[in-house]
Amino acid sequence: MPGPSRKIVDVLEGKTVTPPPIWLMRQAGRYLPEYRETRAKAGSFLDLCYSPDYAVEVTLQPIRRYGFDAAILFSDILVIPDALKRNVRFVQGEGPQMDPIDVAGIEKLNAEGVLSHLAPVLETVRRLRRELPEETTLLGFCGAPWTVATYMIAGHGTPDQAPARLFAYRNPDLFLRLLDFLADVSAEYLIAQIDAGADAVQIFDSWAGVLGEREFKAYAVRPVARMIRTVRAARPGAKIIAFAKGAGMNLRSYRQDTDANAIGLDWSVPLSFAAELQKDGPIQGNLDPMRVVAGGQPLEEGIDAILQALGNGPLIFNLGHGITPEADPAHVSDLVHRVRGHKP
């Protein structure tokens, strides 16, 4: 007898589910007191990512508290450069840092040992699938090649990713080689997550919004399409969400050009445009995280506008980016309750 259906998988197959299923980017995070407690025990942030005991615990915390329709693996997009021996570290108050890569470094990159370095993360995925409720979708993820490359070239986050953009203009062929390399390594990582039990995976292109039209096609679309082709060649039924934050009008053909099952939308995407994009398939998003911080009427109005515009088609309700540490956990309860009370 078949078990309960996983609603997010249903939406990724193109079905409309009412009320729409919900999960939140960074749902396991600093806004939760139980996360902060576990984080303090774990030591460094990377220790938390690489400890299956702790990573499973923080992944499950928001599921226990809110009953979200998906759990997303607790990890970070920068485990890939860490596995490539770029000396990744997270500095309190300064964010992620690593040894910046140059022309010689790119030419020496070697994928050997990447998956063995990431074995603890894959063990976390296996344990999660065993421990999660049957109806809860398990999402794996990785960073998109462009976004990961921006950190690798600068050695840290920057407001406009100028170091990577400049490097790409000065070294166009080598930069494309770097993106292809990251696409291939990341695709193998996603295949391994699917094999470990992930029902679907998300590709985060958090810095896609700084790219012009031509660069978006070359640096955001082409590598993600390459990844999705590689994953689907190995696992034909793979369900993939692609999230290009800030991509604006470039989203018009993003689904078709990458072949993603669903596209994630940030909060700046107009709901009228989102409704157009939804005619071509499932979408995910796109509540402003600041509405969750504000709570009350701003939160209710934001939820209702999305449900009114997009609730009658294939929708995964989410934020337009990650939940912030200032969010009140009670406001998240209000959010879940209001989405689940939606009637068409």
C-alpha positions in Angstrom: 0.0 0.0 0.0 1.5 3.4 -1.0 2.5 5.8 1.8 1.3 9.4 2.0 2.3 11.6 -0.9 5.0 14.1 -0.6 3.2 17.4 -1.6 6.3 19.2 -2.7 7.2 16.3 -5.1 3.6 16.5 -6.4 4.1 20.2 -7.2 7.5 19.5 -8.8 5.6 17.1 -11.1 3.4 20.0 -12.2 0.3 19.4 -9.9 -1.6 22.1 -8.1 -1.9 21.3 -4.4 -4.3 23.3 -2.2 -3.3 24.8 0.2 0.2 25.0 -1.3 3.0 23.1 0.5 5.4 25.3 2.4 9.1 25.3 3.5 11.4 28.3 4.2 14.9 28.9 3.1 17.2 28.9 6.2 14.3 27.4 8.2 17.0 25.8 10.4 18.7 28.9 11.6 19.6 31.5 14.2 16.0 32.7 14.7 15.3 29.4 16.5 16.6 29.2 20.1 17.1 25.4 19.8 19.3 26.0 16.7 21.4 28.5 18.7 21.8 26.0 21.5 23.0 23.2 19.1 25.2 25.6 17.2 27.0 26.5 20.5 27.7 22.9 21.2 29.0 22.1 17.7 32.0 24.4 17.7 32.7 26.0 14.3 30.0 26.4 11.6 31.8 23.9 9.4 31.9 21.4 12.4 28.1 21.8 12.5 27.9 21.1 8.7 30.2 18.0 8.9 28.8 16.4 12.0 25.8 14.2 11.0 24.6 14.1 14.7 24.3 17.9 14.9 23.3 18.5 11.2 20.5 16.0 11.5 19.3 17.6 14.7 19.2 21.2 13.3 17.5 20.0 10.1 14.8 18.3 12.1 14.2 21.2 14.6 11.9 23.3 12.3 10.1 20.2 11.2 9.3 19.4 14.8 8.3 22.9 15.6 6.3 23.8 12.4 5.7 20.6 10.5 7.0 22.1 7.2 6.3 20.1 4.1 10.0 19.8 3.3 13.2 19.5 5.3 16.3 20.9 3.6 19.7 19.4 4.4 21.6 21.6 6.8 24.9 22.4 5.1 26.4 25.3 3.1 27.1 26.1 -0.5 30.8 26.6 0.4 31.4 22.9 1.3 32.4 22.5 -2.4 35.3 25.0 -2.3 36.2 23.5 1.1 36.3 20.1 -0.5 38.6 21.6 -3.2 41.1 22.6 -0.4 40.4 26.4 -0.6 40.8 26.7 3.2 37.2 27.8 3.9 36.5 29.3 7.3 33.6 31.2 8.8 34.8 34.3 10.8 32.4 35.6 13.4 31.0 38.9 12.3 32.8 38.8 8.9 31.1 35.8 7.1 32.8 33.2 5.0 36.4 33.5 3.9 38.8 31.3 1.9 42.1 31.5 0.0 41.3 33.5 -3.2 42.0 31.5 -6.3 44.0 32.9 -9.2 44.8 31.7 -12.8 47.4 29.2 -11.6 45.0 27.9 -8.9 42.2 27.3 -11.4 44.5 25.4 -13.7 45.5 23.1 -10.8 42.0 22.4 -9.6 41.4 18.6 -9.1 38.1 17.0 -8.2 39.8 13.9 -6.7 38.5 13.2 -3.2 35.7 15.7 -3.2 32.9 13.2 -2.5 34.9 11.4 0.2 35.5 14.8 1.9 31.7 15.3 1.7 30.9 11.8 3.0 29.6 13.2 6.4 27.1 15.4 4.6 25.8 12.4 2.6 25.5 10.4 5.8 23.4 13.3 7.2 21.1 12.9 4.1 20.8 9.1 4.7 19.9 9.6 8.4 17.4 12.3 7.6 15.5 10.2 5.2 15.2 7.5 7.8 14.1 9.9 10.6 11.8 12.3 8.7 8.0 11.7 8.6 7.1 9.7 5.5 5.1 12.6 4.0 8.0 15.2 4.4 10.0 15.9 1.3 13.8 15.8 1.8 15.6 18.5 -0.2 19.3 18.4 -1.0 21.1 21.4 -2.4 24.3 23.0 -3.6 25.4 26.4 -4.9 25.4 27.3 -8.5 28.8 27.6 -10.2 28.6 31.4 -10.7 27.8 32.1 -7.0 30.4 29.6 -5.7 33.0 31.1 -8.2 32.4 34.6 -6.9 33.5 33.5 -3.4 36.4 31.5 -4.7 37.8 34.4 -6.7 37.3 37.2 -4.1 38.1 34.9 -1.1 35.0 36.4 0.7 31.6 37.8 0.0 31.4 41.2 -1.8 28.4 43.5 -2.3 28.4 43.4 -6.2 30.8 40.5 -7.0 33.1 42.9 -8.8 36.2 40.7 -8.4 34.6 37.8 -10.2 33.0 40.0 -12.9 36.4 41.6 -13.6 38.2 38.3 -13.6 35.7 36.9 -16.1 36.2 39.9 -18.4 40.0 39.6 -18.3 40.1 35.8 -18.5 36.9 34.7 -20.3 38.0 31.3 -21.4 39.6 30.3 -18.1 36.5 31.6 -16.2 34.2 29.4 -18.3 36.5 26.5 -17.6 36.2 27.2 -13.8 32.4 27.3 -14.2 32.3 24.0 -16.1 34.6 22.4 -13.5 32.3 23.6 -10.7 29.2 22.4 -12.6 30.6 18.9 -13.0 31.7 18.6 -9.4 28.5 20.0 -8.1 26.4 17.7 -10.3 28.2 14.7 -8.9 27.5 16.0 -5.4 23.8 16.4 -6.2 23.6 12.8 -7.7 25.2 11.5 -4.5 22.6 13.4 -2.4 19.8 11.9 -4.5 21.3 8.4 -4.1 21.5 9.1 -0.3 17.8 9.8 -0.1 17.0 13.4 -1.3 13.6 13.6 -3.0 14.6 16.7 -4.9 17.5 19.2 -4.9 17.8 23.0 -5.2 20.5 24.9 -6.9 21.1 28.3 -5.3 22.4 31.1 -7.5 22.4 33.8 -4.8 24.4 36.3 -6.8 22.8 35.9 -10.3 21.3 39.4 -10.0 24.6 41.2 -10.5 24.9 39.8 -14.1 24.0 41.6 -17.3 21.9 39.8 -19.9 24.8 38.3 -21.9 26.7 37.3 -18.7 23.6 35.8 -17.2 23.3 33.4 -20.2 27.0 32.5 -20.0 27.6 32.3 -16.3 24.2 31.6 -14.7 22.2 29.7 -17.4 24.8 27.6 -19.2 26.5 26.1 -16.1 23.2 25.3 -14.4 21.9 23.7 -17.6 25.1 21.6 -17.7 24.5 20.5 -14.1 20.9 19.5 -14.7 21.8 17.6 -17.9 24.5 15.7 -16.0 22.2 14.9 -13.1 19.3 13.8 -15.3 21.6 11.7 -17.5 22.5 9.7 -14.3 19.1 9.9 -12.5 16.4 10.6 -15.2 13.6 11.3 -12.7 15.6 13.9 -10.7 13.5 16.8 -9.4 15.4 20.1 -9.5 14.5 23.6 -8.3 16.7 26.4 -9.7 16.8 29.7 -7.7 18.5 32.7 -9.4 18.1 35.5 -6.9 17.7 38.9 -8.4 17.5 37.7 -12.0 14.4 39.8 -12.9 13.5 39.7 -16.5 16.2 37.1 -17.1 13.8 34.6 -15.5 11.5 34.7 -18.5 13.4 31.9 -20.3 15.4 30.5 -17.3 13.2 27.4 -16.8 13.3 26.5 -20.5 17.0 27.2 -20.8 18.0 25.2 -17.7 15.3 22.5 -17.8 14.6 23.0 -14.1 11.4 21.5 -12.8 10.6 24.6 -10.8 12.1 28.1 -10.5 12.6 30.0 -7.3 11.5 33.6 -7.2 12.9 36.3 -4.9 10.5 38.9 -3.4 11.3 41.6 -6.0 9.6 39.5 -8.8 6.2 41.2 -9.4 3.3 38.8 -8.8 1.9 39.5 -12.2 5.2 38.4 -13.8 5.3 35.4 -11.4 1.8 34.4 -12.7 3.2 34.4 -16.2 6.1 32.3 -15.3 3.7 29.9 -13.5 1.9 29.2 -16.8 5.1 27.3 -17.9 5.4 25.2 -14.7 5.9 25.2 -10.9 7.3 28.2 -9.1 8.6 28.7 -5.5 8.5 31.8 -3.4 8.3 34.7 -2.9 7.5 36.4 0.4 9.8 39.2 1.6 11.7 37.9 4.7 11.2 41.3 6.3 7.4 40.7 6.4 8.1 37.7 8.7 10.2 40.0 10.9 7.4 42.6 10.9 4.6 40.2 11.6 1.0 41.2 11.9 -0.7 43.0 9.0 2.4 43.3 6.7 2.9 39.5 7.1 -0.8 38.7 6.4 -1.0 41.1 3.4 2.1 39.6 1.9 0.9 36.0 2.3 -2.6 36.8 1.0 -1.3 38.6 -2.1 0.9 35.6 -3.1 -1.9 33.1 -2.5 -4.4 35.2 -4.5 -2.0 35.6 -7.4 -0.4 32.2 -7.5 -2.4 29.8 -5.3 -4.5 28.3 -8.1 -1.4 26.9 -9.9 1.6 24.8 -9.1 3.2 26.7 -6.1 5.6 25.9 -3.3 5.2 28.7 -0.8 8.5 30.0 0.4 10.3 33.2 1.2 12.1 35.2 -1.5 15.4 34.5 0.3 16.5 33.1 3.7 14.7 33.8 6.9 16.7 36.3 9.0 17.9 35.9 12.6 15.6 38.7 13.8 12.5 36.8 12.8 10.2 35.9 15.7 9.4 32.2 15.8 5.8 33.0 16.6 5.5 35.0 13.3 6.7 31.8 11.5 3.8 29.9 13.2 1.4 32.6 12.0 2.8 32.3 8.5 2.4 28.5 8.4 -1.1 28.7 9.9 -2.3 31.3 7.4 -0.9 29.5 4.3 -2.4 26.2 5.5 -5.8 27.9 6.0 -5.9 29.0 2.4 -9.0 28.1 0.5 -9.2 28.8 -3.3 
